[in-house]
Amino acid sequence: MTGDRPKLIEVALPLAAINEAAAREKMGMKHARPSTLHLWWARRPLAATRAVIWASLVDDPLGDESLTSGEQKTERQRLFGILERLVVWENSNNPEVLAEANAEIDRCFPDGPPPILDPLAGGGAIPLEAQRLGLEALAGDLNPVAALINKAMIEIPPRFAGMPPVHPSIEKTLTTWERAQGLAADVEAYGQWMRDEAKRRIGHLYPDATGLDGEKLTPIAWIWARTVASPDPSWSGHVPLVAWWVLANRPGKPKVWVETIIDRDTQTISYEIRLTVWEALQYLVAALERLESEAAELLRQLGGYADRASQLAYVLYQKANDKGWTTEAGAYNALITAWPILATAAATPVQAQMFSS
């Protein structure tokens, strides 16, 4: 350890580069990353975590009395360059970038760096990034879910580092299996087997939905409910206990809900997805006033309700025109005129997307 020299984090950091990388990781990336493994509260961006750990170990040149003020600034800029490359997501497993960062840690700790301890590891960002930098990482958490996340992310993979997969269907074409590539291939293969087996055994309990146009739609979620014997003496069956039947009720989009249809003659309950066509039409008009592509996307999401909205637009245009409501008539007329263009842009209606939003 290099005496009492201040660490880089105590003097200065390239915050703009760190913030940009952290924001991109949290908001703009679609790469697979640990935060997609399991939801957890207050996830720390890996870029910022990596930067904090590295800057906490590397000496700032301010404490080097052999350097002039100008040389200290030059040296600090060199360290900034390493850190700016280190926080880029694409460099997360870049051996050259990691070797460069590790060399600076070794320079500051010739007898070996200290272990990193995180007693409340949560989602595991700190021990994961410490491990990435070649440091000994110790982690724990009172919550068993957090403990399981950390075990799966930072304890198990190193045990299988460099080992080939064992699943018989995986072709062993690679001569070397770097890091946990073999384990990842096994997880994918056995995960696919479990998915296929589950579909074979219980898939019939989760049938595809049928859209208004007769197309088959894959449900992305199911409403689960307990059922109880009906207290109504005239009803011999069970009834569901559901407090909220609304599927979508977000600002700027039509309200969608599930309506229960009770047939007392057959003593059965069926369910239909409902949408207020008038409300959908108003959203279409408003969307068209903002942006044509936005209206086309909404029209695509309406699926089989689109034809009803088109018919209602004609009716309301005629009524508004007869009553001299020029503003309303103009809005409906603009939608009617643009309808062929919007329908072409909408191409294939996907009703399920609206219900999932």
Residue pairs with C-beta under 8 A, 6 or more apart in sequence:
1 108
1 109
1 111
2 59
2 63
2 108
2 109
3 63
4 63
5 59
5 60
5 62
5 63
5 64
6 59
6 60
6 62
6 63
7 55
7 56
7 57
7 58
7 59
7 60
8 55
8 56
8 58
8 59
8 60
8 76
8 79
8 83
9 52
9 55
9 56
10 60
11 60
11 62
11 76
12 60
12 76
12 80
13 51
13 55
13 80
13 83
14 80
14 83
14 84
17 80
17 83
17 84
17 87
18 47
18 48
18 51
18 83
18 87
19 48
21 45
21 47
21 48
21 87
21 88
21 89
22 45
22 47
22 48
22 87
23 45
24 47
24 89
25 33
25 45
25 46
25 47
25 89
26 43
26 45
29 89
31 89
33 46
33 89
34 46
34 123
34 124
34 125
34 128
34 153
35 43
35 123
37 149
37 152
37 153
38 123
38 145
38 149
40 122
40 123
40 145
40 146
40 149
41 122
41 123
42 122
42 123
43 123
43 125
44 123
44 125
44 126
45 125
46 89
46 92
46 125
46 128
46 129
47 87
47 88
47 89
48 87
49 125
49 126
49 128
49 129
50 86
50 87
50 129
50 132
50 133
51 83
51 86
51 87
53 116
53 126
53 129
53 130
53 133
53 135
54 83
54 86
54 101
54 104
54 105
54 133
55 83
57 105
57 108
57 109
57 113
58 79
58 104
58 105
58 108
59 108
60 76
60 79
61 67
61 71
61 72
61 75
61 76
61 79
62 72
62 76
64 72
64 75
67 75
79 104
82 100
82 101
82 104
83 101
85 91
85 97
85 100
86 97
86 98
86 101
91 97
91 98
92 132
93 132
93 179
98 132
98 133
98 134
101 133
102 133
102 134
105 113
105 133
105 134
105 135
106 113
113 135
115 135
115 136
115 137
115 138
116 126
116 127
116 130
116 135
116 136
116 137
116 138
117 138
117 139
118 126
118 127
118 130
118 137
118 138
118 139
118 140
119 139
119 140
119 141
120 140
120 141
120 142
121 127
121 139
121 140
121 141
121 146
121 150
122 141
122 143
122 146
123 146
123 149
124 139
124 146
124 149
124 150
124 153
124 154
126 137
126 139
127 137
127 138
127 139
127 150
127 154
128 137
128 153
128 154
130 136
130 137
131 137
131 154
131 158
137 154
139 150
139 154
140 147
140 150
141 147
141 150
156 183
157 179
157 180
157 183
158 180
160 180
160 182
160 183
161 179
161 180
162 176
162 177
162 178
162 179
162 182
163 177
163 182
163 183
164 172
164 174
164 177
164 182
165 172
165 177
165 182
165 183
165 185
165 186
165 189
166 186
167 185
167 186
167 189
167 190
169 189
170 185
170 186
170 189
174 181
206 219
206 222
208 216
208 217
208 218
208 219
209 216
209 217
209 218
209 219
209 352
210 216
210 217
211 217
211 303
211 304
211 349
211 351
211 352
212 303
212 304
212 305
212 351
213 303
213 304
213 349
217 350
217 351
217 352
218 352
219 352
220 352
220 356
221 356
223 242
223 258
225 240
225 241
225 242
226 240
226 241
227 238
227 239
227 240
227 241
228 238
228 239
228 241
229 238
230 236
230 237
230 238
230 239
234 264
235 264
235 267
236 267
237 267
237 268
237 269
239 269
240 269
245 257
245 258
245 259
245 260
246 255
246 256
246 257
246 258
247 256
247 257
247 258
247 273
247 355
248 254
248 255
248 256
248 354
248 355
248 356
248 357
249 255
249 256
250 357
252 283
252 286
253 283
253 298
253 354
253 357
254 275
254 276
254 279
254 280
254 283
254 302
254 354
255 275
255 276
255 279
256 273
256 274
256 275
256 354
256 355
257 273
257 274
258 271
258 272
258 273
258 274
259 271
259 272
259 273
259 274
260 269
260 270
260 271
261 269
261 270
261 271
261 272
262 269
263 269
263 270
273 355
275 302
275 305
277 305
277 308
277 309
277 312
278 312
280 298
280 302
280 305
280 309
281 309
281 312
281 313
281 316
281 335
283 298
284 295
284 298
284 299
284 302
284 309
284 313
284 335
285 331
285 332
285 334
285 335
287 294
287 295
287 298
288 294
288 295
288 334
288 335
288 338
288 342
289 331
289 334
292 338
292 341
292 342
292 345
293 345
295 335
295 338
295 342
296 341
296 342
296 345
296 346
297 346
299 306
299 309
299 342
299 343
299 345
299 346
299 349
300 345
300 346
300 347
300 348
300 349
300 350
300 353
301 349
301 350
301 351
301 353
301 354
301 357
302 309
302 349
302 351
302 354
303 349
303 350
303 351
303 354
304 349
304 351
305 351
306 343
306 346
306 349
310 336
310 339
313 332
313 335
313 336
313 339
314 332
314 336
316 328
316 332
317 329
317 332
317 333
317 336
320 328
320 329
320 332
321 329
